[in-house]
Amino acid sequence: MRYDEFLGQVQHRAGLGSHAERATHATLETLAERLAGGEAHDLAAQLPPELARSLEAPDAGIGAKLTLNEFFELVSEREGVDLEDSTLHARVVIGVEARIDVRTNTRITALDGDSTLTSVRVTTGGVDAVLPCAALFSFIGADPATGWLSGCVALDEHGFVLTDRSLGEEHLAGRWEALGRRPLPFETSYPGLFAAGDVRAGSTKRVAAAVGEGSAAVRSVHEYLAFTH
Ligand SMILES: Cc1cc2nc3c(=O)[nH]c(=O)nc-3n(C[C@H](O)[C@H](O)[C@H](O)COP(=O)(O)OP(=O)(O)OC[C@H]3O[C@@H](n4cnc5c(N)ncnc54)[C@H](O)[C@@H]3O)c2cc1C
């Protein structure tokens, strides 16, 4: 599809005038942030150059973990309209990009095939559908299992463990004042307790990054053990 055709579809489906261009770029830039590196690049390769540019923005391909609400809030900020409008516009833009079919409130109920996958069965509000496909990427397991740490170390609003520079003054009262030092890299709000990898707030959520953080944290552990405490 050409750029003007794409915008025409967005204008028509969302009842937008010239604002369609802004809504389209806001949605694609946010989508690019949500996709991981290769995915943003692959999608960009299939789009007209004017749209592909939005998928090559500085934040593209960082694989940001956004809930649907956070996604629409970011589109709203970029587009400069309220959340209700941005939600409608983003859904239309994604709908026009025919290669993406967003199914909300949908549950996978079965996988069909023998040696390879041939289709996926889904149910949306009690209505079943069979989607022929050869591959499934399951993005589950991204929620931190840190309930047991709550009350012991400071967590962010999503349950990820705050460390070093993410810790605010409110987390560093009491025992930190007595220690007379700031947290070491990867140290949590509990002195001598370190967090690395996915569970750490602000980490990159990639294997290589987690391994690197683990080894870097060991340096802090040595430093901690060298303190007199
Ligand atoms: C679906 C999916 C696809 C991904 N694809 C990629 C990819 O293609 N490339 C890439 O680089 N990264 C990918 N990642 C991210 C990558 O898996 C993580 O960044 C990496 O595994 C983080 O390593 P980690 O050691 O920090 O955490 P984890 O690998 O999650 O290890 C934490 C371990 O701690 C255990 N654990 C949890 N709670 C407790 C407890 N209370 N007591 C004892 N043990 C506990 C868990 O069972 C787990 O074994 C993907 C992640 C997901 C979920």
The ligand as a Gaussian input file, in Angstrom:
#p B3LYP/6-31G(d) Opt

LIG

0 1
 C        8.709000     -15.409000      26.199000
 C       10.055000     -14.786000      26.341000
 C       10.907000     -14.719000      25.251000
 C       12.172000     -14.156000      25.378000
 N       12.992000     -14.105000      24.289000
 C       14.230000     -13.604000      24.420000
 C       15.125000     -13.584000      23.327000
 O       14.797000     -14.015000      22.219000
 N       16.368000     -13.078000      23.517000
 C       16.782000     -12.609000      24.732000
 O       17.936000     -12.177000      24.867000
 N       15.947000     -12.609000      25.791000
 C       14.690000     -13.098000      25.664000
 N       13.844000     -13.108000      26.725000
 C       14.300000     -12.523000      27.991000
 C       15.229000     -13.486000      28.736000
 O       14.592000     -14.750000      28.897000
 C       15.527000     -12.881000      30.087000
 O       16.058000     -11.579000      29.910000
 C       16.543000     -13.695000      30.878000
 O       16.111000     -15.031000      31.007000
 C       16.707000     -13.060000      32.252000
 O       17.539000     -13.851000      33.039000
 P       17.395000     -13.808000      34.598000
 O       18.424000     -14.733000      35.129000
 O       17.408000     -12.386000      35.047000
 O       15.919000     -14.317000      34.927000
 P       15.256000     -15.745000      34.619000
 O       15.869000     -16.385000      33.406000
 O       13.785000     -15.493000      34.611000
 O       15.670000     -16.622000      35.859000
 C       15.112000     -16.408000      37.130000
 C       15.052000     -17.774000      37.804000
 O       14.695000     -17.591000      39.173000
 C       13.755000     -18.570000      39.513000
 N       13.004000     -18.066000      40.663000
 C       12.002000     -17.160000      40.691000
 N       11.579000     -16.964000      41.943000
 C       12.330000     -17.747000      42.744000
 C       12.381000     -18.001000      44.134000
 N       11.558000     -17.385000      44.992000
 N       13.266000     -18.880000      44.594000
 C       14.124000     -19.514000      43.757000
 N       14.134000     -19.330000      42.435000
 C       13.238000     -18.460000      41.918000
 C       12.913000     -18.754000      38.276000
 O       12.259000     -19.996000      38.289000
 C       13.997000     -18.681000      37.197000
 O       14.571000     -19.934000      36.956000
 C       12.587000     -13.659000      26.625000
 C       11.728000     -13.734000      27.719000
 C       10.478000     -14.279000      27.593000
 C        9.574000     -14.370000      28.789000

